[in-house]
Amino acid sequence: MSRRADILIVGAGMAGASLAAAIGGRASVLLLEAEDQPGYHSTGRSAAFWSESYGGPAVQPLTTASGAFLRDGGFLKPRGGLHIAGRTGQGALDALAAELGSAVELQPIQAEALREKVPGLRPEWDRALFEPTCADIDVAALHAFYLAAARRAGAELLTGAEVVAAERRNGRWRVTTGAGQVEARILVNAAGAWADPVARLAGVRPLGVRPYRRTMVQLKVDPPADATLPLVIDALGRFYFKPEAGGRIWLSPHDETACEPSDCAAEEYDVALAVDRLEKAVGWKVERVERSWAGLRSFAPDRIPVYGFAPEVPDFFWFAGQGGFGIQTAPAAARLGAALLLGEEAELDPTPYLPGRL
């Protein structure tokens, strides 16, 4: 006998878990996860920072609207973010300030103060914008919170439940998974990198949501990284790094390599590129690469998240395309998604995110 619910959410990473929690018992929810544990792919491989400037003007309202929930819940730890540049990067700093300076606090930093914040920074990096609200985010705790909240609200989680077929018949979706058949009135596509494949299985026009690989590296450096270092971001988008426990550094070459949805891993070239870019920014000695990994970031063609019902197929709801900012926007995005699903008034204007734009 099929399991039945009002709303079926495909994907139990941060997107699906937060949406299930935001629905909060106002509808019965069945949460499907293809893996044996939720959050295995993008959610579990995050760089774990919250930055209001990250993702651009369309993402910033979601991030800012998520801040109070994350701070009050104890999920954020103050860090500060530093957007650095040399002479050739001044235009990028100016563009950032012009684009987001009215919505995000961005403070110009002179060379002397810059070196106090990042000891060892090479002299050619002599200008920056400081983002004081930037913070570390406890991704695992936030994901666990949403899964627990969803469970308390009555949502049921099925793991090992990869979707293999879906059809709409007599006003209901019938979905075949690795854990059996399930039915619901509304099918929510929160499948991250697999969003377009899930849409195709359901006979829905894909939106061009593409996954991209992002590399992260953990380094041991000398001198050990000060725990008070800010998140440091190259204004030209070539790297970012932040301190981690034990004087380590988490570093990314800010890569975006188009790939198929998969259990991806870091490539040796990208790891070497990350180290090379760090060494051109600071005078620290890289003693060793302790580990490396990669995660998938999924974008719609316009790089704006997609939230809302598919115009051409009844009761198919997109909750995807959240790039690398799905975690920092999770509270506000989930509230917006729940409002759209349940026909309630949304706190943010949903127009920029509706799938009909694509």
C-alpha positions, 0 to 999 in steps of 0.5 A: 500500500502506498504512503500518502501525504498532502505534500511530497518533498523530493530531497531532504538536504537543507532546502527540503528539511527547512521547507518541511519544518516551515510547513509546520503541521499545516499539511501532511508532509512526506520527505524523500531522500535518495541517500541513506542519510540526509544532507550527504551532498551539498549541505554536508560540504558547505564552507559554512559562512553567512554573508549578506553580500554573497549571491548578489542583489537577488539573494541578499534579501533572503540572506538578510531576512534569515539573519534574525532567526539564525542569530537568535537560534545560536546558529551564527558565530561572529567572524567578519568578512574582508573583500580584498583587492590590489590595484586591478581589483578596485573596480570590483570593490567599487561595483560591490559597494555600488550594488549592495552598499545600501543594503549591506554594511561594507566599510572601506579599510585602508592598508595599515588596518588591513594588515592588522586584520590579516597578518602576513598579507602581501603588500600588493593587496592594499585595499578592502571592504570589511563586512562586519555582519559576516559570520560562521554558520553551524550547518550541521546544527541547523540541518538537524534542527530543521529535520527535528522540527519537521519530524515534530510537526508530523513529517515523515522521512524516507531515506534510500528513496531515490525517485525512479518514476512519477506521474500525475493521475486523478489529481494526485502524484504517484511516485515510485522510489527505491523505498516503495510507492508514495502519493501526494497532491503536491510534488515539491522538487527540492532535489538540488543538483538533481532538480532537472532530472526529477522534473523530467521524470515527472514530465515537467519542462526542466529549467536548466538548473545545472550543478557546478563543482566547488573545491574546498581544501583544509591546510596546515599553515605556519604560522598557525592561522589566528582564530580571529581572522575574518573570512577573506574573499578576493574581490575578483573571485579567485579564492576565499579562505577562513580559519578553522580549529587548530590553526588550520585554514579552509580554502577554496579557489572559488571554482565553478566547474559544470558537471553531472549530478554525482558524488563529486570529489576534489580534483588535484588541479583545483587543489593545487590552484587553491594553494597557489592562489593562497601563496600569492595572497599571504606569506604563510608557509603551507605545511601540508594539505590535510584533506580536500573535498568538493560539493555541488552548487546548482544554479538556474540560468539567471543564477537566481533561486527558483521557488513556486509552482510550474506554470504548465503542470498542476501541483508541481512546485520548484524549490531549487537553484539555490547555488552556494547560498541555500544554507545562509538563506534557508530560514527566509526561503523556507518561509517563502516556499511554505507561503507559496505552497499553502496560499498564504501571504509571503513576507518577501516579494516572490516575483523574482523567484517564480519559475515562470520567468525561465 
